[in-house]
Structures are given as C-alpha cells and as structure tokens.
C-alpha cells in the first residue's frame, strides 16, 4: 500500500495537527535535560546507554552515521506526549555506549543482539523498531533474524535489504548522485579516516548537517567529478564556503561536537569495516524474508544515497507495508524537517498501534 505525505483520513489529519503542536515543544530545555540523564544497561558484553520518555507501546529508535540517540530528540518528545514509550539507545560505538576495539564486534548481528538485550533489560517482549541510515539496516536485520521481537518496523532511507528470490530486482540508478563506494572505501581505510574526523569534529558536522550539501537536486547541479559527488571527505572538509544553512542550533551543534570529541569516531567507523562480516553473520543466522507485521517505509526524496523512489516491489513480501515519500527532505530528515518526520510516524502509529484509553 502506498500513500503520500498528507492523508484524507480524519485520524491522520488529527494526528498530523497534534504532532505539529507537540513538535513546537521539542526545542525546549526539557529535551536537553533528558540527554543529560542517561540510563545504562549491561547487554551482550557491553554497557549500553539509552534514553526514554513516555508510557505506552514501546518504540525503539536506532540512529545512523554520524548520529546519536540525541538525533531522535524531536520524535521522542512528540511520541511521549502522544501516548507512546520512546526509547533511544546510543548504539554500539557511539556516544556513551562502549566501543569495543575489534572490528568483528560491529557486525550487524552484534547490534541486533544488543537490542534484544535491551528489550530483556526493560522486560519487553516486543517493540516497534524505527531506524535511519545504518539504524535502518539494523531494524531491517531485526525483522530478518528476530521477527518474534518486532511489533513493527519503521525504516527511513533505504529499501528493505532482505529480498526473497521471487521479488523483482531493485531498479538501478543510471548515474548515481554520489559515489557511495568511494565513501565506504575511505571510511574502511585503517587509521586515515578516524584521524581526519577526530581532528575535524566541528567542521564535519557544520559541513554535513546543512541544507543542500546532502540534497540530490543540488548535487546533480555539480560536475560528476566534483569532490562532493565523489564523496571525497578530505577535499570537502577543506571548503571555506558551504552551501545552504545549518540544520542545528548552536546548542544542538555543541551537543554533537562534545559527544564525538569525547567518544571519537573510531567505533562508528568500524561499522563500515564490518560490512562484509555483517552479511556473512546474517546469512549464518538465517532469517525470515516474509514480513507479517506492520512496516512503514519512509523515503526522503532528496536523499542522494537513495534515488530509487517507491516502486520497489516490497509489498510482495512485506504484507502490511505502507510507503511514504518525504518531499524535499535530504539525508537527515530528523534534523532537516523533524515536524514532518514526527507527523508521519505518529499517523502510522495511531493507525496501527492506537494508544489505550
């Protein structure tokens, strides 16, 4: 089933208006206070930091790169006010969660096992898992190897990766907007990538957390040979003048910079170095290709990483699929347009998991 951003259903409109109202509260000091008081759980051999707010059906948010549990602050506020229990961990290698040194400790199966450990720690049999970027891959992996622990999945960014043989192949981009392989290869280069990012934390965030630079339409206006389209991080970080405006307030920027200066990028980069291992370990576990629980796929239509659209034949194996195009959103919708993202999530939750009276 496909639907666009705005729905005609009265419940959808009501939720949309309500979420816009509550989104106005997300910039309050209360949001920052939540992230000054982490909870900790000893799971799967590591100490995992997590944050939670609200009561009701649990929603566990899984961030991407270079993000944190803090990235979901707007959605946490909106969901908690509207009768849901919002839970956001700093995933393995990020923030206040431990960062093991070995690359094999960053296989996707390890992160999924962390999340199952968090469920057990919270005495939860199941939860809805919402993920973006790498976090999107993790929630897809949860659906594959731990479907019995999933109430539902919200996947933001990339198509579901676990496709049965009978599903049509994904379409391909004739001319990719950016060179994703080059970006991945650079981050997998030992010592070089973490040295660059650890020495340029603030510049990295002020460069990438802004409008235009990670928007497909802007990037298409640049030559294919440009540093931006080749994802040449050393060259991009030398730029004196940057396009667009920063998504973050000064206080929000400082939170990211302070967090990554403290933790370093070493752990988060190891996710890229464990990519092949992740697929190997997932295939060893085996899994379920058919998805029977409610699944929301949100596609930011300006995301240069994925320009495949919505016609992806996922409904042939995800039987309760809803797909939504997030118009004029680039790669970081939770920072660029948190109201729109919160509204879509809330509409879907209230339709499929209504709060109890």
Secondary structure as GFF3:
##gff-version 3
##sequence-region A 1 357
A	DSSP	alpha_helix	10	23	.	.	.	ID=ss1
A	DSSP	alpha_helix	29	34	.	.	.	ID=ss2
A	DSSP	beta_strand	39	43	.	.	.	ID=ss3
A	DSSP	beta_strand	46	53	.	.	.	ID=ss4
A	DSSP	beta_strand	57	62	.	.	.	ID=ss5
A	DSSP	three_ten_helix	69	72	.	.	.	ID=ss6
A	DSSP	alpha_helix	73	81	.	.	.	ID=ss7
A	DSSP	beta_strand	84	89	.	.	.	ID=ss8
A	DSSP	three_ten_helix	103	106	.	.	.	ID=ss9
A	DSSP	alpha_helix	108	121	.	.	.	ID=ss10
A	DSSP	beta_strand	127	132	.	.	.	ID=ss11
A	DSSP	alpha_helix	134	145	.	.	.	ID=ss12
A	DSSP	three_ten_helix	147	149	.	.	.	ID=ss13
A	DSSP	beta_strand	150	156	.	.	.	ID=ss14
A	DSSP	alpha_helix	180	188	.	.	.	ID=ss15
A	DSSP	alpha_helix	192	198	.	.	.	ID=ss16
A	DSSP	alpha_helix	201	208	.	.	.	ID=ss17
A	DSSP	alpha_helix	216	220	.	.	.	ID=ss18
A	DSSP	alpha_helix	227	230	.	.	.	ID=ss19
A	DSSP	alpha_helix	233	236	.	.	.	ID=ss20
A	DSSP	alpha_helix	250	263	.	.	.	ID=ss21
A	DSSP	alpha_helix	266	273	.	.	.	ID=ss22
A	DSSP	alpha_helix	275	285	.	.	.	ID=ss23
A	DSSP	beta_strand	294	300	.	.	.	ID=ss24
A	DSSP	three_ten_helix	314	316	.	.	.	ID=ss25
A	DSSP	beta_strand	321	326	.	.	.	ID=ss26
A	DSSP	alpha_helix	333	336	.	.	.	ID=ss27
A	DSSP	alpha_helix	338	352	.	.	.	ID=ss28
###
